[in-house]
């Protein structure tokens, strides 16, 4: 047994626990790799990504499968930001900079085509988005609830992205105002004191 290692002297129970933990980590990595592979090609096969998440969920639970996808999203967004952030122009409006960098430069969406800014101060921006969204389409096709998928997979990655721009930026999404239950997704960026 290769997992015996240095703890062999502590007894069979400890050895078995270490082996099971190693297998658990190994299996998590396996599922993460499966989802990551599909995530890297999601532009051409978003359905394949959702199919992989659902088949993985059959084995490890939907929550854990969505957690693997969340990790992929975080890694991709931070890699993009790490390559560009030092070169990006800042205009002195921290909430506005967070909005512009995330929505306009990273996601490539902006009003009036994709949504609208319904409230803007120097400390807060409230947006309504109705742009094409492959996550929304995938959820509808596979019978998933956007309130669950968007919260579990995409909320934290936006927060981490904005925090990298400025640690005082906070992201929120109104999960009572999210498509397909309303005509738009309502999202908020605030600058905390």
C-alpha positions as CSV (number, residue, x, y, z in Angstrom):
1,X,0.0,0.0,0.0
2,X,1.7,3.2,-1.2
3,X,-0.1,5.5,1.3
4,X,1.4,3.9,4.4
5,X,4.4,6.2,4.4
6,X,5.7,7.7,7.6
7,X,2.6,7.0,9.8
8,X,2.9,3.2,9.5
9,X,3.8,2.9,13.1
10,X,0.6,4.6,14.3
11,X,-1.6,1.7,13.6
12,X,-4.1,0.4,11.0
13,X,-6.8,2.9,11.7
14,X,-4.6,6.0,11.1
15,X,-3.2,4.4,7.9
16,X,-6.7,3.6,6.7
17,X,-7.8,7.2,7.4
18,X,-4.8,8.7,5.6
19,X,-5.5,6.4,2.6
20,X,-9.1,7.3,2.5
21,X,-8.2,11.1,2.6
22,X,-5.7,10.7,-0.2
23,X,-8.3,8.9,-2.3
24,X,-10.9,11.6,-1.5
25,X,-8.4,14.3,-2.6
26,X,-7.5,12.3,-5.6
27,X,-11.2,11.8,-6.6
28,X,-11.9,15.5,-6.1
29,X,-9.0,16.3,-8.4
30,X,-10.3,13.9,-10.9
31,X,-13.7,15.5,-11.0
32,X,-12.2,19.0,-11.0
33,X,-10.1,18.0,-14.0
34,X,-13.1,16.6,-15.9
35,X,-15.0,19.8,-15.3
36,X,-12.0,22.0,-16.0
37,X,-11.5,20.3,-19.4
38,X,-15.1,21.1,-20.4
39,X,-14.9,24.6,-18.9
40,X,-11.8,25.4,-21.1
41,X,-13.9,24.7,-24.2
42,X,-17.2,26.1,-23.0
43,X,-17.4,28.8,-25.7
44,X,-17.9,26.0,-28.3
45,X,-19.7,23.5,-26.1
46,X,-21.5,25.0,-23.1
47,X,-24.0,22.1,-23.2
48,X,-21.0,19.7,-22.8
49,X,-19.9,21.6,-19.7
50,X,-23.4,21.3,-18.1
51,X,-23.6,17.6,-19.0
52,X,-20.3,17.0,-17.4
53,X,-21.3,18.9,-14.2
54,X,-24.5,16.9,-14.0
55,X,-22.8,13.6,-14.6
56,X,-20.2,14.5,-12.0
57,X,-23.0,15.5,-9.6
58,X,-24.4,12.0,-9.9
59,X,-21.2,10.7,-8.3
60,X,-20.2,13.4,-5.8
61,X,-23.4,15.7,-5.4
62,X,-24.5,18.7,-7.2
63,X,-23.0,21.0,-4.6
64,X,-19.5,19.5,-5.0
65,X,-19.7,19.5,-8.8
66,X,-20.7,23.1,-8.8
67,X,-17.9,23.8,-6.4
68,X,-15.5,22.4,-8.9
69,X,-16.9,24.6,-11.6
70,X,-16.7,27.6,-9.2
71,X,-13.0,26.9,-8.8
72,X,-12.5,26.9,-12.6
73,X,-14.3,30.3,-12.9
74,X,-12.2,31.8,-10.1
75,X,-8.9,30.6,-11.7
76,X,-9.8,31.8,-15.1
77,X,-10.9,35.3,-13.9
78,X,-7.9,35.8,-11.7
79,X,-5.5,34.7,-14.5
80,X,-7.2,37.2,-16.8
81,X,-7.0,40.0,-14.2
82,X,-3.4,39.2,-13.2
83,X,-2.3,39.7,-16.8
84,X,-4.0,43.0,-17.2
85,X,-4.7,44.8,-14.0
86,X,-1.4,46.7,-13.7
87,X,-1.9,48.1,-17.2
88,X,-5.5,49.2,-16.8
89,X,-6.4,52.8,-16.5
90,X,-8.1,53.8,-13.2
91,X,-10.3,56.9,-13.3
92,X,-10.5,57.5,-9.5
93,X,-14.1,56.3,-9.3
94,X,-13.5,53.0,-7.5
95,X,-17.0,51.5,-8.0
96,X,-17.0,52.7,-11.6
97,X,-13.6,51.2,-12.2
98,X,-14.8,47.9,-10.8
99,X,-17.9,48.0,-13.0
100,X,-15.9,48.9,-16.1
101,X,-13.2,46.4,-15.6
102,X,-15.5,43.5,-14.8
103,X,-18.5,44.1,-17.0
104,X,-17.2,46.0,-19.9
105,X,-13.6,44.7,-20.2
106,X,-13.9,41.2,-18.9
107,X,-17.5,40.2,-19.7
108,X,-17.8,42.5,-22.8
109,X,-21.2,43.7,-21.8
110,X,-22.5,47.3,-21.4
111,X,-25.7,49.4,-21.6
112,X,-27.9,50.0,-23.4
113,X,-27.7,46.8,-25.5
114,X,-27.0,44.4,-22.6
115,X,-28.7,46.1,-19.7
116,X,-28.9,49.4,-17.8
117,X,-27.4,51.1,-14.8
118,X,-30.4,52.1,-12.6
119,X,-28.5,53.7,-9.8
120,X,-25.0,55.2,-9.6
121,X,-23.2,57.1,-6.9
122,X,-19.6,57.2,-6.0
123,X,-20.1,54.3,-3.6
124,X,-22.8,52.2,-5.3
125,X,-23.8,51.0,-8.7
126,X,-27.0,49.0,-9.4
127,X,-27.4,47.2,-12.8
128,X,-30.1,45.3,-14.5
129,X,-28.7,42.8,-17.2
130,X,-30.7,41.2,-20.0
131,X,-27.7,40.2,-22.2
132,X,-27.4,36.8,-23.7
133,X,-26.2,34.4,-21.0
134,X,-25.1,30.9,-21.7
135,X,-25.5,30.0,-18.0
136,X,-29.2,31.0,-18.1
137,X,-29.6,29.0,-21.3
138,X,-27.9,26.0,-19.9
139,X,-29.9,26.1,-16.7
140,X,-33.2,26.3,-18.7
141,X,-32.1,23.4,-20.9
142,X,-31.0,21.1,-18.1
143,X,-33.7,22.0,-15.6
144,X,-31.3,23.8,-13.1
145,X,-32.3,26.7,-11.0
146,X,-30.3,29.9,-11.8
147,X,-30.7,31.0,-8.2
148,X,-28.7,28.0,-7.1
149,X,-26.2,27.8,-10.0
150,X,-25.4,31.5,-10.1
151,X,-25.1,31.8,-6.4
152,X,-22.9,28.7,-6.0
153,X,-20.7,29.0,-9.1
154,X,-20.6,32.7,-10.1
155,X,-21.2,34.9,-7.0
156,X,-17.9,34.3,-5.2
157,X,-15.8,34.6,-8.4
158,X,-17.2,38.1,-9.0
159,X,-16.5,39.1,-5.4
160,X,-12.9,37.8,-5.7
161,X,-12.4,39.6,-9.0
162,X,-13.7,42.9,-7.6
163,X,-11.7,42.5,-4.4
164,X,-8.5,42.2,-6.5
165,X,-9.3,45.5,-8.1
166,X,-10.0,47.1,-4.7
167,X,-10.5,45.2,-1.4
168,X,-13.4,47.6,-0.4
169,X,-15.5,46.6,-3.4
170,X,-18.4,44.3,-2.6
171,X,-20.6,42.4,-5.1
172,X,-24.2,41.4,-4.6
173,X,-26.9,39.9,-6.8
174,X,-30.6,40.0,-6.0
175,X,-31.6,36.3,-6.3
176,X,-35.2,37.4,-6.2
177,X,-34.6,39.4,-9.4
178,X,-32.8,36.9,-11.6
179,X,-33.7,35.4,-14.9
180,X,-35.7,33.5,-15.9
181,X,-37.9,34.6,-13.0
182,X,-37.7,38.3,-13.9
183,X,-36.8,39.9,-17.2
184,X,-33.3,40.9,-15.9
185,X,-30.6,40.0,-13.4
186,X,-30.1,42.7,-10.8
187,X,-26.5,43.1,-9.6
188,X,-24.9,45.6,-7.2
189,X,-21.4,46.9,-6.6
190,X,-20.7,48.8,-3.5
191,X,-17.7,50.5,-2.1
192,X,-17.5,49.8,1.6
193,X,-15.9,52.2,4.1
